[in-house]
Amino acid sequence: MITDKELEEIEARVNSAQPGPWKAIIEGRDQESGSSFILTGGDGDNRGEDIYLDGATDDDYDFIANARQDIPRLLQEFRELKKKII
């Protein structure tokens, strides 16, 4: 089982990353031209720096971008389930 310390370490990594939400912008799917990138912080005033990756597939971009939202949700769910079984 994942320890509380491990959960805290995962959460610390989440909290130190650029603010979410993140979204993969894929050339040919989401835009006509330009490089694929990960948009951080959403649109508007919270927008962060774009993330560009070398050697990443479209699926890699989608996975990394969605991990910014998925990991906090998984942490929350894991903690709730852990309370019920302990």
MODELLER restraints for C-alpha pairs under 7 A, 6 or more apart:
rsr = mdl.restraints
at = mdl.atoms
rsr.add(forms.Gaussian(group=physical.xy_distance, feature=features.Distance(at['CA:18:A'], at['CA:40:A']), mean=6.72, stdev=0.5))
rsr.add(forms.Gaussian(group=physical.xy_distance, feature=features.Distance(at['CA:18:A'], at['CA:48:A']), mean=6.75, stdev=0.5))
rsr.add(forms.Gaussian(group=physical.xy_distance, feature=features.Distance(at['CA:19:A'], at['CA:40:A']), mean=6.60, stdev=0.5))
rsr.add(forms.Gaussian(group=physical.xy_distance, feature=features.Distance(at['CA:19:A'], at['CA:41:A']), mean=5.05, stdev=0.5))
rsr.add(forms.Gaussian(group=physical.xy_distance, feature=features.Distance(at['CA:20:A'], at['CA:40:A']), mean=5.86, stdev=0.5))
rsr.add(forms.Gaussian(group=physical.xy_distance, feature=features.Distance(at['CA:20:A'], at['CA:41:A']), mean=4.49, stdev=0.5))
rsr.add(forms.Gaussian(group=physical.xy_distance, feature=features.Distance(at['CA:20:A'], at['CA:42:A']), mean=6.59, stdev=0.5))
rsr.add(forms.Gaussian(group=physical.xy_distance, feature=features.Distance(at['CA:20:A'], at['CA:68:A']), mean=6.33, stdev=0.5))
rsr.add(forms.Gaussian(group=physical.xy_distance, feature=features.Distance(at['CA:20:A'], at['CA:69:A']), mean=6.91, stdev=0.5))
rsr.add(forms.Gaussian(group=physical.xy_distance, feature=features.Distance(at['CA:21:A'], at['CA:40:A']), mean=6.14, stdev=0.5))
rsr.add(forms.Gaussian(group=physical.xy_distance, feature=features.Distance(at['CA:21:A'], at['CA:41:A']), mean=5.12, stdev=0.5))
rsr.add(forms.Gaussian(group=physical.xy_distance, feature=features.Distance(at['CA:21:A'], at['CA:42:A']), mean=5.39, stdev=0.5))
rsr.add(forms.Gaussian(group=physical.xy_distance, feature=features.Distance(at['CA:21:A'], at['CA:68:A']), mean=6.75, stdev=0.5))
rsr.add(forms.Gaussian(group=physical.xy_distance, feature=features.Distance(at['CA:21:A'], at['CA:69:A']), mean=6.37, stdev=0.5))
rsr.add(forms.Gaussian(group=physical.xy_distance, feature=features.Distance(at['CA:22:A'], at['CA:38:A']), mean=6.44, stdev=0.5))
rsr.add(forms.Gaussian(group=physical.xy_distance, feature=features.Distance(at['CA:22:A'], at['CA:39:A']), mean=5.51, stdev=0.5))
rsr.add(forms.Gaussian(group=physical.xy_distance, feature=features.Distance(at['CA:22:A'], at['CA:40:A']), mean=4.47, stdev=0.5))
rsr.add(forms.Gaussian(group=physical.xy_distance, feature=features.Distance(at['CA:22:A'], at['CA:41:A']), mean=6.03, stdev=0.5))
rsr.add(forms.Gaussian(group=physical.xy_distance, feature=features.Distance(at['CA:22:A'], at['CA:42:A']), mean=6.35, stdev=0.5))
rsr.add(forms.Gaussian(group=physical.xy_distance, feature=features.Distance(at['CA:22:A'], at['CA:65:A']), mean=5.05, stdev=0.5))
rsr.add(forms.Gaussian(group=physical.xy_distance, feature=features.Distance(at['CA:22:A'], at['CA:66:A']), mean=6.62, stdev=0.5))
rsr.add(forms.Gaussian(group=physical.xy_distance, feature=features.Distance(at['CA:22:A'], at['CA:68:A']), mean=6.25, stdev=0.5))
rsr.add(forms.Gaussian(group=physical.xy_distance, feature=features.Distance(at['CA:23:A'], at['CA:38:A']), mean=5.51, stdev=0.5))
rsr.add(forms.Gaussian(group=physical.xy_distance, feature=features.Distance(at['CA:23:A'], at['CA:39:A']), mean=5.17, stdev=0.5))
rsr.add(forms.Gaussian(group=physical.xy_distance, feature=features.Distance(at['CA:23:A'], at['CA:40:A']), mean=6.66, stdev=0.5))
rsr.add(forms.Gaussian(group=physical.xy_distance, feature=features.Distance(at['CA:23:A'], at['CA:65:A']), mean=5.26, stdev=0.5))
rsr.add(forms.Gaussian(group=physical.xy_distance, feature=features.Distance(at['CA:23:A'], at['CA:66:A']), mean=6.88, stdev=0.5))
rsr.add(forms.Gaussian(group=physical.xy_distance, feature=features.Distance(at['CA:24:A'], at['CA:37:A']), mean=6.02, stdev=0.5))
rsr.add(forms.Gaussian(group=physical.xy_distance, feature=features.Distance(at['CA:24:A'], at['CA:38:A']), mean=4.47, stdev=0.5))
rsr.add(forms.Gaussian(group=physical.xy_distance, feature=features.Distance(at['CA:24:A'], at['CA:39:A']), mean=6.26, stdev=0.5))
rsr.add(forms.Gaussian(group=physical.xy_distance, feature=features.Distance(at['CA:24:A'], at['CA:61:A']), mean=5.63, stdev=0.5))
rsr.add(forms.Gaussian(group=physical.xy_distance, feature=features.Distance(at['CA:24:A'], at['CA:62:A']), mean=5.40, stdev=0.5))
rsr.add(forms.Gaussian(group=physical.xy_distance, feature=features.Distance(at['CA:24:A'], at['CA:65:A']), mean=5.60, stdev=0.5))
rsr.add(forms.Gaussian(group=physical.xy_distance, feature=features.Distance(at['CA:25:A'], at['CA:36:A']), mean=5.55, stdev=0.5))
rsr.add(forms.Gaussian(group=physical.xy_distance, feature=features.Distance(at['CA:25:A'], at['CA:37:A']), mean=5.38, stdev=0.5))
rsr.add(forms.Gaussian(group=physical.xy_distance, feature=features.Distance(at['CA:25:A'], at['CA:38:A']), mean=5.88, stdev=0.5))
rsr.add(forms.Gaussian(group=physical.xy_distance, feature=features.Distance(at['CA:25:A'], at['CA:39:A']), mean=6.83, stdev=0.5))
rsr.add(forms.Gaussian(group=physical.xy_distance, feature=features.Distance(at['CA:26:A'], at['CA:36:A']), mean=4.51, stdev=0.5))
rsr.add(forms.Gaussian(group=physical.xy_distance, feature=features.Distance(at['CA:26:A'], at['CA:37:A']), mean=6.67, stdev=0.5))
rsr.add(forms.Gaussian(group=physical.xy_distance, feature=features.Distance(at['CA:26:A'], at['CA:58:A']), mean=6.61, stdev=0.5))
rsr.add(forms.Gaussian(group=physical.xy_distance, feature=features.Distance(at['CA:27:A'], at['CA:33:A']), mean=5.80, stdev=0.5))
rsr.add(forms.Gaussian(group=physical.xy_distance, feature=features.Distance(at['CA:27:A'], at['CA:34:A']), mean=6.25, stdev=0.5))
rsr.add(forms.Gaussian(group=physical.xy_distance, feature=features.Distance(at['CA:27:A'], at['CA:35:A']), mean=5.91, stdev=0.5))
rsr.add(forms.Gaussian(group=physical.xy_distance, feature=features.Distance(at['CA:27:A'], at['CA:36:A']), mean=5.03, stdev=0.5))
rsr.add(forms.Gaussian(group=physical.xy_distance, feature=features.Distance(at['CA:36:A'], at['CA:52:A']), mean=6.99, stdev=0.5))
rsr.add(forms.Gaussian(group=physical.xy_distance, feature=features.Distance(at['CA:37:A'], at['CA:50:A']), mean=6.41, stdev=0.5))
rsr.add(forms.Gaussian(group=physical.xy_distance, feature=features.Distance(at['CA:37:A'], at['CA:51:A']), mean=5.51, stdev=0.5))
rsr.add(forms.Gaussian(group=physical.xy_distance, feature=features.Distance(at['CA:37:A'], at['CA:52:A']), mean=4.79, stdev=0.5))
rsr.add(forms.Gaussian(group=physical.xy_distance, feature=features.Distance(at['CA:38:A'], at['CA:50:A']), mean=5.61, stdev=0.5))
rsr.add(forms.Gaussian(group=physical.xy_distance, feature=features.Distance(at['CA:38:A'], at['CA:51:A']), mean=4.92, stdev=0.5))
rsr.add(forms.Gaussian(group=physical.xy_distance, feature=features.Distance(at['CA:38:A'], at['CA:52:A']), mean=6.56, stdev=0.5))
rsr.add(forms.Gaussian(group=physical.xy_distance, feature=features.Distance(at['CA:38:A'], at['CA:61:A']), mean=6.90, stdev=0.5))
rsr.add(forms.Gaussian(group=physical.xy_distance, feature=features.Distance(at['CA:38:A'], at['CA:65:A']), mean=6.23, stdev=0.5))
rsr.add(forms.Gaussian(group=physical.xy_distance, feature=features.Distance(at['CA:39:A'], at['CA:50:A']), mean=4.99, stdev=0.5))
rsr.add(forms.Gaussian(group=physical.xy_distance, feature=features.Distance(at['CA:39:A'], at['CA:51:A']), mean=6.71, stdev=0.5))
rsr.add(forms.Gaussian(group=physical.xy_distance, feature=features.Distance(at['CA:40:A'], at['CA:47:A']), mean=5.92, stdev=0.5))
rsr.add(forms.Gaussian(group=physical.xy_distance, feature=features.Distance(at['CA:40:A'], at['CA:48:A']), mean=4.96, stdev=0.5))
rsr.add(forms.Gaussian(group=physical.xy_distance, feature=features.Distance(at['CA:40:A'], at['CA:49:A']), mean=6.22, stdev=0.5))
rsr.add(forms.Gaussian(group=physical.xy_distance, feature=features.Distance(at['CA:40:A'], at['CA:50:A']), mean=6.00, stdev=0.5))
rsr.add(forms.Gaussian(group=physical.xy_distance, feature=features.Distance(at['CA:41:A'], at['CA:47:A']), mean=4.33, stdev=0.5))
rsr.add(forms.Gaussian(group=physical.xy_distance, feature=features.Distance(at['CA:41:A'], at['CA:48:A']), mean=5.11, stdev=0.5))
